[in-house]
Amino acid sequence: MAPLPEPQLFALLERVSRTFYRTLRFLPGPVRRQIGLAYLLARATDTIADTGLVPPEQRLSALESLRNRILGAESAPLQFAELAAHQGSPAERELLDQIEAILAHLDGFSAEDRDEVRQVLDTITSGQELDLRRFGEGTADRILALESLADLDDYTYRVAGCVGEFWSRMCRRHLFPQAALDDDAWLAKGVRFGKGLQLVNILRDLPADLRQGRCYIPARSLQGLGLNPADLLEPAAEPRFRPLYRQLLDTARHHLRAGWEYTLMLPPGQARVRLACSWPILIGQATLARLRQENVLDASRRIKISRSDVRRLVARSVLCYPFPPLWRKLGDVPYE
């Protein structure tokens, strides 16, 4: 099948994620298409995993088929018409309907880039499959939880930390291959960057996940406070839950701080990449500050920063960038 025309590819990407598209369109051209395609494929696997009207085993089978097509282990065209029909979002229906035309873009990449995309999608899909096996039978009346903090850390690596590695290797190869850089330290901070963004999402979306039968707050940690996952459905449980929640907020904060250090390690001439990295960090920091101030267990209030706040953060970063001391301080945000 012919690849989806590039303008349609990026228009679809904008429709499935306006926030990420803002970052992607700002990236330099040599990495924009690879990172954009990897994101679209990750959205496709995520859409399949989250199609609650389809039984978990059927979703696992579809994920395996897509994973094998991405890895080049299978060549038979994918048939996702039934899954597409269950999508409430027209963009996600189109994403699944056009999956073969999206996959066709892989053939236009270099062997190295194709392998990078395949590797990161293999890891992401493994996390989504594990998620489905853990939580596939969960409901609001039967909430299933991760067992330990190690399980939570593993999950955040599989679905986001590995993206930090992918992003870093892609930018390193195409944008600054000769720059003096401590690659091991930089990549490690890139992994933490991705983990931090995912942990912010988990902590923000806790009430919605609980009502779908999923609890990413580890059962062992809850037991230490005399709580179980079902207790978190009640806003009145927040004072007892707060010490653990604040501990997890601190973990996310430290990860985002590592992400800011990662951004500062980028060559100064890479202004577009530095700014593109700074925006999710600044948005994540602002979200964490809100989460510290409110009762996250109150499902009637979705805690998020406004679009105007996002625009303000982006504008401030751009205005401060020509002044290195001011720009470096953007990542030093008080949390108490």
N, C-alpha and C positions, 0 to 999 in steps of 0.2 A: 504493500500500500504506500502511496505517496505521502510524504510528511505533511502534516498540517501547516499551511502557510504561516510563516513566522509572525506576521501581524495578528493573525487569528490566535496563534499560540499565546502571545503576550496579552491579547485582549481577554482570553479565557483566564489567564493567570491573574489579571487584575480583578476579574469578577469573583474568583474563588478566594482571593485574599488581598484586599486593598492595602492592608498594613504592610505585608511583605512586599507587595508590588512597589510601594513607595521607596523601599530600600533597593530593590532589584534594579529599577530603572535608573538609579543613580550610580550603579556600579560601572566600572569601565567595560567597554565592549568585549574585550578578549575573554571575559569570564561570565558575561551576562547570560548567554544562551545555555551554557552548561548548568549553571546554578539554577536558572529558571526551569529548565527541564527536570532537574532532580527534584525541585520543589513540587512541580505539577504531578510527578509520579508519586511522590510521598503523599500528596493530597488525595490521589486516587486510591492508594492503599488505605489511607485513613478513612476515606468515605466508605469503602467496602467494610472495614472493621466496625464502623459506627452505624451500619444499616440495621437498626434494631428489629425491623419487621421481618428480617430474614434470619432463620435459625443459625446459631453459632457455627455448627459444623459446615453449613453451606458457605458461610462467610470465610471460614478457614480454608475451604477448598478453593474458593475464588482468589484468596490472598496467595495461596501456594501457586496457582496457575499464573497470576500476574508476576509473582516473584521469579518463577522459572522463565517467563518471557523476557523479563528485564535482564536476567543473567545469561540469556541466550541458550538455556538448557532445553527449551521447547520452541517450536516455530508455528504451531497451529494457532490460527487467529482466535483471539479471545471473544467470548460471547457473554456480554454483561447486560443484555437488554433487560432481563428481569430485575437485576440490581438497580439499573438506571431508572426503571419505572417506579421504584420505591423512594426515590429522592425527592424531597420537598423543594430543594433549590434547583432552579433551571440550570444554573452553572454547573452544579455537581452532576446533573443528568448528562449534560453535554460532555463533561469530563470523562465519564464512563463510556458514553457513546463513541467518543473520538479517541479512545485509548490506543487503538492500533496506529492511527495517524500521528499520535503523540510519540509512541514508541519508535516510530520510523526515524525520528530525529537522532536516535542513538547512532545509526549507521553513518551519519555525517560527522561524527566526532573522531578525533585521533584515538588510537588504541589506548593510550594512557588516560585520556579523559573519559572514554567509555568505561574503562575499568574502574575509575574513581566513582563514577555515577553508579555503577553496578554494586560496588562495595558498600557505599553508604546506604543504598536502598535495601541491600541484603540485611544490613544491621537494623535499619528502621523497621523493616517488615518482621524481623524476628521479635522485636519488642511488641509489635501489634498482635502477632500471633500469640505470644505469651500472655498478653493482656486479655485476649479473647478466651483463652483457656482458663485463666484465673477468674474472670468476671462474667463470662458469657451467660451464666445461669443466674446472675444476680438480679434482684428486683428491690424496690423500695422497702418491701417487707422482708427481704432476705439479703442484707448487705454483706458483700464479701470484701475482705480487706487484704492488703499486702501483709506479709508476716513480720518483716523486720526493716530497719533503716537501710540495711545492705540491699534488700530487694528494691527499695525506693531509689537508691543510688544507681543500681543496675538499670532500672527502667529509664531513669532520666538520661543515662548514657546512651542506651539503645535508640531512643527516639529523638534525642537532641544533642547529646554530647558528641556523638559521632559526626553530626553535621558540622560542629566546630572544626573537627579534623578535616573533613571534606572541603569546607570553605577555605581553610588555611592552605591545604596542599594545592588547591586550584589557583588561588591567588599567588602563592609562592612561585608556581611553575610559569604562569603566564604574565605576571605583572612585575615581580622583583626577584628574579632567579639569582642575581648576583649580590643582592644586599647582604650586608653583615648582620646576622641574626642568630641568636641562640635558639635553634629550631626546636630542641627538645622542650625547653622551658616555655617557648611560645605556643607550641602545640598543646602542652598540658594546660595552659591557661585557656586556650581555645576550647578544649573539652569542657572545662569548668564554666566558660561563657555559655555554652549550649545548655549545660545542666541547669544553670541558674535561671535561664529564660523559661525552661520547662517547669522548674519548681515553682516559679512565680505563677504560671498558669494553673498548676495543680492546687496551690494554696488559694488562689482567687476563685476557682471553679468548684471548690469543695461542696457547697450545698447542691449544685446541679448534679455532680457525680454521685453523691449519696442517694439521690432520688432515682438514679438509674442503677442502683445496686452496687456501685463501685466506691471503694474507700482506699485512697492512696496513702492515708495516714496509717502507719504500721500498727497492727493489732497488739504487738508486744508493748509498744510505747503507750498505747491507750490503756492497756491493762495496768501499767505502772501507775496510772492516775485513777484507777478504779472505774474506767470507762470502757464501753464497747462501741463499735461503729454506729449502732442504732441510736445511742445517746446523742450523737452529733446532729441528729435531726431536730433536736430541741434547742432553740436559742438560749434557754436558761442554763444549758450545760457549758456555756462559753467560759465562765470564770474558772471552772475546773480544767477546761481544755487549754486555757490561755498559756500556761507555762510551756507545754509541748508545742503549741502553735508558734509562740515567739521563738522557740529554739529553731524551728524549721524556717521561720522568716530570717533568722540570723544566718542560717546555712545558705539560703538564697542570696542574702546580701553579700556574704563573703564570696560566693561564686561570681556575682556580678562585679564585685571589686576586682576579681581576677580577670574578668572580661575587660574591664577598663584598663588594667595593666597590659593585657594583650593588645588593646587598641593603641596604647602609647608606644608599644614596641614596634609597631608598623613603621616603615620608612616614612619620614616626614613628607616626602614628595607624593605619597599616596593619599592625597586629601580625600578623594572620593571614597576609598575603602575605609579610611578612618572615620569619616562622617557616617557612612552607612553602618558601621559597627556601633557608633556612639548612640544612634537613635533608639534601638531596642533596649540598650542598657539604661538610658535616661528614662524611657517609658517604664521599664521594669522597676527602677528605683522609685519612681513616683507612685507606682502601683503598690509597692511594698509599704511605703509611708502611709497610704490610705488603709491598707489592710491592718496596720498596727493600731489604727485609731478607731476601727469599727468592729462590730460583732459579725464576724464572718459566717457564723451559723444561722444568721437571720436570712432565710431564703427570699424574703420579700424585698431585700435590697441587694441588687447586683453591684458589687464594688468594682469600679473601673474609672479610669481617668477619661475626661471628655476629649472630643476631637479638637476643641479649641486649646486644651492643655497640650495635646500632642503637637499641634502647630506651633505653639509657643516654645516648646522644648526644641523642636527642629530649628526654628528661627534663631533661637538663642545660641545653639551649637554653631550654626553657620556664621553668625555675627562674631562669636568669640574665636573662631578657628584662626583668623589671621594673627591672633595675640596668644602665643603658646602658653604663657602662665595662666591666663584666664581660662583657656580651653582645658588645660590639664585639671584645673580645679572643678570643672563641671561634674566629674565623677566622685568628688568628695562631698557626699550629701549626708547630713546628720539624720539619724533614724529615731532618736528619742525625743 
